[in-house]
Amino acid sequence: MTDRAVAVAAWESLFRAQVSIMRSLAADFPSREISFNEYDVMFNLSKEPNRRIRLRDLNRHVLLTQPSVSRLVDRLASRGYVNKLTDPTDGRGAIVELTDAGYEVFRRVAVQHMGTITDRIGDALSIEELRQLTSLCDRLRGPD
Protein backbone atom coordinates (compact mmCIF):
# COMPACT_ATOMS: atom_id res chain seq x y z
CA MET A 1 0.00 0.00 0.00
CA THR A 2 1.16 3.55 -0.68
CA ASP A 3 1.09 6.26 1.96
CA ARG A 4 -2.01 7.71 0.27
CA ALA A 5 -3.78 4.36 0.43
CA VAL A 6 -2.86 3.94 4.10
CA ALA A 7 -4.20 7.42 4.89
CA VAL A 8 -7.44 6.77 3.03
CA ALA A 9 -7.87 3.39 4.72
CA ALA A 10 -7.30 4.98 8.14
CA TRP A 11 -9.83 7.71 7.36
CA GLU A 12 -12.38 5.17 6.16
CA SER A 13 -11.94 3.10 9.31
CA LEU A 14 -12.16 6.14 11.59
CA PHE A 15 -15.22 7.50 9.79
CA ARG A 16 -17.07 4.17 9.85
CA ALA A 17 -16.24 3.64 13.53
CA GLN A 18 -17.53 7.13 14.36
CA VAL A 19 -20.77 6.61 12.45
CA SER A 20 -21.34 3.21 14.05
CA ILE A 21 -20.65 4.49 17.56
CA MET A 22 -22.80 7.62 17.11
CA ARG A 23 -25.72 5.53 15.84
CA SER A 24 -25.35 3.15 18.76
CA LEU A 25 -25.18 5.97 21.31
CA ALA A 26 -28.15 7.77 19.75
CA ALA A 27 -30.20 4.56 19.79
CA ASP A 28 -29.37 3.97 23.46
CA PHE A 29 -29.68 7.60 24.54
CA PRO A 30 -31.05 7.49 28.10
CA SER A 31 -33.38 10.50 28.13
CA ARG A 32 -36.88 11.44 27.09
CA GLU A 33 -36.41 14.99 28.47
CA ILE A 34 -33.82 16.04 25.91
CA SER A 35 -32.71 14.68 22.57
CA PHE A 36 -29.23 13.47 21.64
CA ASN A 37 -28.60 16.71 19.71
CA GLU A 38 -29.94 18.86 22.56
CA TYR A 39 -27.57 17.00 24.87
CA ASP A 40 -24.68 17.82 22.54
CA VAL A 41 -25.49 21.54 22.68
CA MET A 42 -25.89 21.44 26.47
CA PHE A 43 -22.63 19.47 26.80
CA ASN A 44 -20.75 22.14 24.85
CA LEU A 45 -22.35 24.93 26.89
CA SER A 46 -21.45 23.16 30.13
CA LYS A 47 -17.75 23.28 29.18
CA GLU A 48 -17.70 27.03 28.52
CA PRO A 49 -16.82 29.70 31.09
CA ASN A 50 -20.04 30.76 32.83
CA ARG A 51 -21.79 28.11 30.67
CA ARG A 52 -22.26 30.63 27.85
CA ILE A 53 -20.97 31.06 24.31
CA ARG A 54 -21.73 33.07 21.20
CA LEU A 55 -24.15 31.18 18.97
CA ARG A 56 -21.78 31.35 15.99
CA ASP A 57 -19.00 29.81 18.13
CA LEU A 58 -21.35 27.08 19.35
CA ASN A 59 -22.03 26.18 15.72
CA ARG A 60 -18.37 25.21 15.31
CA HIS A 61 -18.58 22.66 18.14
CA VAL A 62 -21.70 20.72 17.21
CA LEU A 63 -22.47 18.37 14.35
CA LEU A 64 -25.52 20.28 13.12
CA THR A 65 -25.97 23.00 10.51
CA GLN A 66 -26.32 26.60 11.68
CA PRO A 67 -30.09 26.82 11.05
CA SER A 68 -30.62 23.53 12.90
CA VAL A 69 -28.62 24.78 15.89
CA SER A 70 -30.63 28.02 15.98
CA ARG A 71 -33.94 26.12 16.02
CA LEU A 72 -32.65 23.68 18.64
CA VAL A 73 -31.49 26.57 20.86
CA ASP A 74 -34.93 28.18 20.48
CA ARG A 75 -36.58 24.92 21.61
CA LEU A 76 -34.24 24.65 24.62
CA ALA A 77 -34.97 28.30 25.48
CA SER A 78 -38.73 27.70 25.33
CA ARG A 79 -38.29 24.95 27.94
CA GLY A 80 -36.10 27.13 30.18
CA TYR A 81 -32.91 25.12 29.65
CA VAL A 82 -31.00 27.95 27.97
CA ASN A 83 -31.22 31.70 27.70
CA LYS A 84 -30.70 33.31 24.31
CA LEU A 85 -29.33 36.81 24.82
CA THR A 86 -28.40 39.62 22.47
CA ASP A 87 -24.63 39.89 22.16
CA PRO A 88 -23.67 43.25 23.73
CA THR A 89 -20.66 43.54 21.41
CA ASP A 90 -22.65 42.77 18.24
CA GLY A 91 -26.40 43.38 18.24
CA ARG A 92 -26.84 41.00 15.30
CA GLY A 93 -25.33 38.11 17.24
CA ALA A 94 -26.63 36.02 20.12
CA ILE A 95 -25.16 34.51 23.22
CA VAL A 96 -26.50 31.18 24.45
CA GLU A 97 -26.34 30.48 28.17
CA LEU A 98 -27.13 27.21 29.93
CA THR A 99 -29.54 27.92 32.79
CA ASP A 100 -29.30 26.28 36.20
CA ALA A 101 -32.37 24.19 35.30
CA GLY A 102 -30.74 23.17 32.01
CA TYR A 103 -27.51 22.30 33.76
CA GLU A 104 -29.34 20.04 36.22
CA VAL A 105 -31.09 18.19 33.38
CA PHE A 106 -27.79 17.92 31.52
CA ARG A 107 -25.95 16.53 34.57
CA ARG A 108 -28.66 13.96 35.30
CA VAL A 109 -28.64 12.73 31.69
CA ALA A 110 -24.82 12.90 31.48
CA VAL A 111 -24.38 10.41 34.32
CA GLN A 112 -26.54 7.86 32.50
CA HIS A 113 -25.03 8.66 29.11
CA MET A 114 -21.50 8.15 30.47
CA GLY A 115 -22.52 4.61 31.36
CA THR A 116 -23.64 3.96 27.78
CA ILE A 117 -20.40 5.46 26.42
CA THR A 118 -18.32 3.37 28.82
CA ASP A 119 -20.16 0.20 27.80
CA ARG A 120 -19.75 0.97 24.07
CA ILE A 121 -16.17 2.26 24.06
CA GLY A 122 -14.60 1.09 27.31
CA ASP A 123 -15.41 -2.56 26.79
CA ALA A 124 -13.80 -2.55 23.34
CA LEU A 125 -10.45 -0.98 24.26
CA SER A 126 -7.99 -1.13 27.14
CA ILE A 127 -7.23 1.92 29.27
CA GLU A 128 -3.94 2.42 27.42
CA GLU A 129 -5.68 2.08 24.04
CA LEU A 130 -8.30 4.63 25.13
CA ARG A 131 -5.51 7.05 26.08
CA GLN A 132 -3.83 6.46 22.72
CA LEU A 133 -7.10 6.97 20.88
CA THR A 134 -7.69 10.24 22.71
CA SER A 135 -4.19 11.48 21.88
CA LEU A 136 -4.48 10.49 18.23
CA CYS A 137 -7.90 12.07 17.79
CA ASP A 138 -6.73 15.29 19.48
CA ARG A 139 -3.81 15.44 17.05
CA LEU A 140 -6.11 14.89 14.08
CA ARG A 141 -8.50 17.61 15.22
CA GLY A 142 -5.74 20.17 15.57
CA PRO A 143 -6.17 23.41 17.48
CA ASP A 144 -9.74 24.60 18.10
N, C-alpha and C positions, 0 to 999 in steps of 0.2 A: 504494500500500500504506500502511496505517496503521502507526504505531509498534508496535502489538501484533502485527500481521502480520509485520513485519520481525523482531521479537524471536523469534516462533515459528519463522519460516523459518530464522533463524540457529541456534536450538536444534536444529531438525530436522537441519540440515546437520552441525552439530557432533556430534550423537548418532550419526548414520549413519556419519560418518567414523570416529568412535571404535570403533564396533562392527566396521566393516570392517577397520580396522587391527588391532584385538585378535584378530580371527579369523585374519587373515593371520599375525600374529606367533605365535599359538598353534600354527597348522598348521606353521610353519617353526621351531618351538622346537628348539634344537640339542642337547638333552640327553636321554639315557635314564636318567641317574642321579636327576634330580629333575624334577618336573612344572612346568608353567608357573605354577601357583598356589603350589607350594612355593618356586619362585624368587621370586615376589612377596613372600612372607613373609620369605625370607632377605634380599632386597633391602632391605626396610624395616628389618630388624634391623641390617643392615650400616651403615645411616645413623645409628643411635642411639649415644649415648655408651656406651662399653664394650660395644657391640653387644647391648644388653639393653633390654627395655621391658616394662611391665605388659601382660598379655594383653588386658585391656579397652582399653588405649590402642592396641595393635596392631590390634584389630578396627576401629578408626576409619580405618586407613590402607589396608586391603586391600578387595578387591571381593567378599569372601565373607561369608556370614552367621556370626554368632558360633559356633554349634555346628560349622559346617564348619571354621572356623579352629582351634577346640579339637582336633578330630580330626586335622587336618593337622599341628598342632604335636606331637601325640602320636606321629604317624608319623615326623616328623623326629627326635623325641627317641629313638625306638626304634632309629633308624639312627645315632645319635650326632652328628647335625648341630646339634641345639639341646639345651639343658638347660632343663627346666621346674622352676622353684624356687618354694617358698612365699614369698609376699610378706611380709617381716618387719614391715611396717607394717599389714598386713591379712591375717590367716591364711586368709581365705576366697578371697583373690586369688592370682594366680600371676604370676611374672616369667618371661619367655622370654628366653634368652640364646643367641646364636649361638656355637657352639663353634669352636675353631680348625679342626677338620676340616670343619665346615660352611662356614666362611668360605672355605677353600681350594676346596671344590666350587663355592661361589657364584662366586668370582672366575674360576675356569676357565670356567664356563658364561657368565658375564657378558661376557667378552671375545668369545665367539662370538655371543652374543645382540646385543651392540652392533653387530656387523656386519650382522645381519638388520635391526635397527632403522634403521641408516644407509641400507641399501639401500631400505627401504620408505618412509621419511620423507625422508631427505636427497636422494634422487633426484627427489622431487616438488616440493621447495621450495628456493629460494635460501637462502643463509646469512642474509641480512637478513629474509626471510620466516620462517625458523625462529626467529629472535630475536623477531620480532613475535608469532608464534604463542605462544611461551613467555610473553611479557609478557601477552598477552591472556588466556591460560588461567590464569595466576597471579592476575590480577585477578578472573576469574570465580570461582575457588576461594575467594578471600577468605582471611582469617587461619585458620591451622590450630588 
